[in-house]
Amino acid sequence: MIIIAGLGNPGAKYEKNRHNIGFMAADEISRRWRFGPERAKFQSIIAEGDVDGTKVLLMKPQTYMNESGRAVGEAARFYKIKPSEIIVFHDEIDLAPGRFRMKTGGGAAGQNGIRSLISHLGADFRRARMGIGHPGEKELVMPHVLGDFHKAEQPWLNALLQACADALPFAVAGDDERYQGEVMRLAPAPKFSPRQAARGEI
C-alpha cells in the first residue's frame, strides 16, 4: 500500500488557486482510477483505490497547507507506511508553469506544506513537483500562489493533471524517473516565461 497526498487549502475560496494544484491532481487520480467514495479521516478527505494492483490511500489534508504533515503523518503511523511509500503532489514556484519533476528527500524550498511534512515524516518521502512558475518578485509570490489559474493556463494545467493520473502506474511501482519522463511526454510544458503566466499574458 502507498499513500498519495495532494496538498492544498480546504474551502471554496481556495479551490482554483495555484496553491491547490495538489488537490486537483488528487481529484484527477481519483476520477481516472475510479477510487471509492470520499470520506473524512486522518484530518483529511480520503478515498481508497487500486492502481495496477497496488492499493492506494488518496489524501487531501484539511488542515490547511501549513499543517499538512499532521494529517499525512497520522495516516502513515496508522498504516505503518514508510516515507518511501508516500508520494506528495504539490505546487512548485521554482519550476516553470507546466513543468514536472519527481524528487525524493531534500529541503522544503520555501513550500510550507513540504516543511510541515518533513517535520512529521522526515525528509525521505517522494515529491511530485508541479510547476506553477515564479512571478519574478518576492513580494508577488503570495498573491501568485493564492491566485486562481488564468483561463489561458487551463490547457497546460488540464494536460498535466491528466498525464499525472494516466502515468501513475510507474510511480506506484516505484519508478519515479520513468514516471517523470512519461508525464512530460504526455504533457510537454508550454513555452512562455513565468512572468507572462503571472500577468495572464499566455
N, C-alpha and C positions, 0 to 999 in steps of 0.2 A: 504494500500500500504506500502511496505517496500523498503528500499534501500539496495542493496548488492554491496559493493565496493571491488574489488580486487586491491591490491596495487602492484606497480612495477614501472619500469622506461620505458619510451617510446623509441622506436628505435630498429633497428635490432641487434645492438651490445649487447644489454641487454636482448634480447628475451629469451634466455635459462638460464639466471643467476638464482641462488638460490633465490636472492632477488625478482625475478619476479614470484614466485610461486603463489602469489595472482592473477596476471593476468592470469596465467594458470588455476587457479580454476574458474575464471570468464568465461573463454573461454569454459571450460568443462560444466559449468552450462548452458551456452547459447546453446551449442550443445545438451545436454541431454534433455532440456526442450523446445527446438525449439523456442528460442526467435526470435523476429523480427530482421530486418537488423540493423547493426551498423550504428551510425551516430555521428557527433560531436556536443556536447552540454555540458554546465557546465564545460568547460575546460577538458573534458573527451571524451572518446569513450563510448557511451551508447547504450544499447539495452533494449527493453521492452518486458516483457513476463508474463506468468501466471504459478504459481506453485501450483497445487492443489487448484485452486480457489482464490489464493492470487495474486494480481498484484504486480510485482516486477520491479523496475528500477535497471538495472545492470550497474555498472560504472567501467571504468578503467581510473583513473585520468591521464592526460597527462602533469601534472605539474612537473614531477619528484617526486620521493618518498618523499623528504623532505618538499614538499609543498602540499601533498595530501589533507590536511584539507581544503585548499582553494576551491578545486573542490567539495568535498563532502558537505562542508558547504553551498556552493552556491545552490546545489540541495536540501538540507534539508530545507533551508529557502524558496525556491520557492514552494515546495510542503507542507510546514509546517509539516515536519516529525520530530518526537521526537527521541532523541538518542536511546531509547529502540527499535526503529523500523529500526535501521541501523545495519547491520552485515558487518564487515570488515574482509576479508581474507588476512592474511599476514604471512611472514616468521618469524620464532621464533628460534633463536640460542640456547635458554635455554631449548629447547625440543630436545630430540634425533631424528635423522632422521626418518621420517615416523610417529612420534607421533602426536596426535591431541588433542587439548584442547579448549573448549569454556570458555570464561571469560567475565564478564561484569564489567566495571569500572576498577579502579586501575591506576598505572602509566604506563610509556612508556617502561621501562626496556631497555633503550638504542635504541629502534626502532624509528628512526626519523620520519617515516610516521605516527606512532601512536602518537608521540609527537605533530606533526602538527594537527592531528585530534582533540586531546584533546584541543589544543589552540582555535580551531574553533567551537567545538561542546560541550565542557565539557567532562568529563571522562566517562559518563554513556552509551556509545554505546557498542555494543556486538562485541567481538573479536573472530574470528575463527583462532586460532594459529596453524600454520602448521610447525612442527619441521623440521629443516634442520641441527641441530647439531652445536656444538661449535668446532672450530678447535683446541682448547686446549691452545692457546697462544693469548693474547690480540692483538698483532701486526699482527696476521694472520686473524683476524676477517674480515677486509675489503676485502682482496683478496678472502676469503672464500665466503662471501655473494655475491660478484660481479663476482664470478667464475661460469662457467656453471656446471650443474649437470653432473656427470660422467655417462658413459654408464651403468655401473654396478648399478647405482641408479635408472635407469628407471623403473624397475619392481615395487618397492615400491612407487615411485612417481606416476606412472600411476594408480596404485590401489588406492592411497589416493585421487587423483583428482576425479576418478570415484565414489568413496564412498561419497565424499563431495557432489557431484551432485545427486547421487541416493537417499541419505538420506535427502535431502534438505526439504521435506515437514515438518519434525519435527522442523526444525529451523524456517521456515516461520510461523509455528503455535505457536512459542514462547517457545517450549520445548527444551531448549538448552542441558539439561542433557541427554535427550533421543537421541538427535541428536549426541552428542559426543559419546555416547555409541554405536550407530548404525554405525557411521563412523569407529570406531575402531574394531567393529565386522566384518565389510566388508573388512577392510584393516588393519590387525594386523601389528604393527610396526616390522620391521626386528630386528634381534638380532646381533648387532655389535656396536662397540664404535664410537663416533663422530670423534675421531682421524683417525680411519680407513676410514671413509667416506671422510674426508678432504684430505686424501692421495690417495684416489681412490683405496683402498685395499679391496673393497667389490664386 
